[in-house]
Amino acid sequence: QVRLVESGGGLLQAGGSLRLSCAASGSTFSSYVMGWFRQAPGKEREFVARIRWSGGSTYYADSVKGRFTISRDNAKNTVYLQMNSLKPEDTAVYFCAGRRETDSTYRYWGQGTQVTVSS
């Protein structure tokens, strides 16, 4: 059973940095795509970034490109989201998600971690 556990959220001022972690367990993830999504109050959940576990290719939403970096640590089965130059509009609950490369939708989700950026 795949399990994803996020950590690293918090409260910080605009311009600051934060690193989120997503610990994955319950499967061999070499054929997975891992993603980060976020949901702000009153808004729909939106895609932030994704990484292919094999090869490490990445893709970002335009709103975070150049500020956020997604990475993975194979030895620790952990995916990271390094967030720099944070803005108040980055405030949201951030979710880690996973899918097999052959799947079109993300099947596995973490419980989410809150990120609040004050102005």
Summary of the structure (lengths in Angstrom):
residues: 119
radius of gyration: 13.5
end to end distance: 40.3
largest distance: 41.2
contacts: 350
relative contact order: 0.31
helix: 5%
strand: 54%
